[in-house]
Amino acid sequence: MQTITIILVLLALVTASSPLTRILPVTVPTPLIQIALGIILALAGSFRIELQPEVFFLLFLPPLLFLDG
């Protein structure tokens, strides 16, 4: 898989985790749902994710810093 495809799949899973958290009858923190979805993705697919540092700093770090700010 290409890096862009992997990034889009990961962002789709993060987006899907919020409604999934609201649908569940038991209160589960969103990060635990995201970890579970990541594990399911890793077990279902036989690919390895190797992100370049530039891609991580560009796509993932700004939202994390914005949420902590």
Residue, then its C-alpha position, 0 to 999 in steps of 0.5 A: m500500500q502507498t503511504i497516502t492510502i495508509i494515511l487515509v485509512l488511518l484518518a477514516l478509522v479515527t473519524a469512525s471512532s467517535p460515532l462508534t464510541r457514542i453507539l456503544p452501550v458501555t462507556v468506553p474512552t475514545p482512545l481505547i476504541q482507536i487502539a482497538l480499531g488499529i489492532i483490528l486493522a493490523l491483524a486484518g491487513s498484512f502490511r507494515i506502516e512505515l511513516q516518514p518523519e516529515v509526513f508525521f509532523l505534517l499530518f498527525l502532530p498539528p491536530l495533537l498539539f491543537l487539542d492539547g492547546 
